[in-house]
Amino acid sequence: MSDVTPLFEPYTFRSGVQVRNRLVLAPMTTGSADPDDSVSQAELDYVARRSAGVGLAITAVAYVTPGGKGFHGQFGAEHDGRLDSLRALATRIKVAGARAVLQIFHAGHNSPPELVQGDVTSASDVPSPQPQRAGVPVRALSGDEVQAIVRDFGQATRRAIEAGFDGVEIHGANGYLIQQFVSAHSNRRSDEWGGSLERRLRFPEAIIDEVQRASRQAQTPFLVGYRFSPEEPHEQGLTMNDTFALLDLLRAKQLDYVHVSLQDYAGGPRRGGDPELSRLNQIAERLGDTPLIGVGNIWTPDDALNALTLGATFVALGRALLLEPEWVQKVQAGQAGDLRTTFTRADRDALTLPDPMWNMLTGFMIKDRLTDAS
Ligand SMILES: Cc1cc2nc3c(=O)[nH]c(=O)nc-3n(C[C@H](O)[C@H](O)[C@H](O)COP(=O)(O)O)c2cc1C
């Protein structure tokens, strides 16, 4: 059996936030908020159980402004009336022993129109590539609206501090608004927020500056992380060369960490970069001394150790923690052989999952691991 001690090394971030190990609960939307968009009891129970082993627990993404809501059943961080709901979430994570990080975003052109009163917005009027959004009209944000959204990220950060979180993660990945500004495919603006790559990077830069400004008001150590996706498949979409420029910016900002969103932690680049090396490896190199969270298809302790070998400082687990809530504790106790790798419908109660999440898992997320699939 492999030596798992590298996974259990404590770490102190630049901000002073300390974690007990290198394992992270990946941010996962549960679709289970209460009808008023506050965090539900089912979500609290789901997160609390999965925070008992990891060092850092990143919440499902919360929207920072009503026009940026991205999912049915998403909870909000968009006004001060959310403080109790957010405090309950931070508290359950921290009581379980993990550091609590609130992920924040604006969905941009991926908002379902019925959630944003039909006013779907983005950098430009380019439609979402998501097939379910085909034919949905998109409106380009005005310069004033762009500035207001930057401030909304700062306000959401202030709320995270007041609610007791240990940090925020800016969700610049998975094709949402921040990425829509960075990508030449979705950003066709000719004002200060578009055009050259340098201008397309101004929106993430403005948000980072605003979030870091807000974070300096915290009385206790408070971290700021940033998540991004390295490439887009469509023509004019992001390539590794765009990503290297983004990474130079992120590195210069002295963030607590950068979190890459990958389906496969060991995968290689599609366009740009060195085809012989994994993306993870190249990203870690470019970031220098800024810590990196790797993710994607990590199921076993050996997968996690490999991700560290490729240059990650931390390893985030998504679906592995859905299927095996005690993944970290079992691996630490030398019981990796007892990790649950498949499930049946009879496991529903044993897994502590909100109903919409259970439906996602059995419907498509890890259907291949469901042994009584019909
Ligand atoms: C049900 C589900 C919901 C997700 N929601 C989010 C989210 O809110 N924010 C985010 O950045 N990524 C989200 N992701 C992506 C995960 O954080 C992670 O990057 C992805 O699942 C790959 O890791 P894995 O192979 O360990 O599952 C979600 C993934 C799943 C399975």
The ligand as an ORCA input file, in Angstrom:
! r2SCAN-3c Opt
* xyz 0 1
  C     -23.163     17.367     -8.682
  C     -22.028     18.280     -9.024
  C     -22.155     19.642     -8.815
  C     -21.084     20.528     -9.106
  N     -21.189     21.876     -8.799
  C     -20.099     22.683     -8.916
  C     -20.108     24.024     -8.410
  O     -21.069     24.493     -7.792
  N     -18.990     24.777     -8.588
  C     -17.873     24.290     -9.234
  O     -16.874     25.021     -9.369
  N     -17.833     23.017     -9.692
  C     -18.895     22.204     -9.520
  N     -18.811     20.870     -9.904
  C     -17.522     20.351    -10.425
  C     -16.707     19.707     -9.282
  O     -16.257     20.685     -8.356
  C     -15.473     18.935     -9.812
  O     -14.608     19.835    -10.464
  C     -15.841     17.818    -10.798
  O     -16.911     17.042    -10.279
  C     -14.651     16.897    -11.088
  O     -14.211     16.280     -9.885
  P     -14.578     14.741     -9.529
  O     -14.144     13.910    -10.700
  O     -13.806     14.463     -8.258
  O     -16.059     14.654     -9.317
  C     -19.889     20.008     -9.648
  C     -19.774     18.623     -9.868
  C     -20.809     17.766     -9.551
  C     -20.613     16.280     -9.738
*
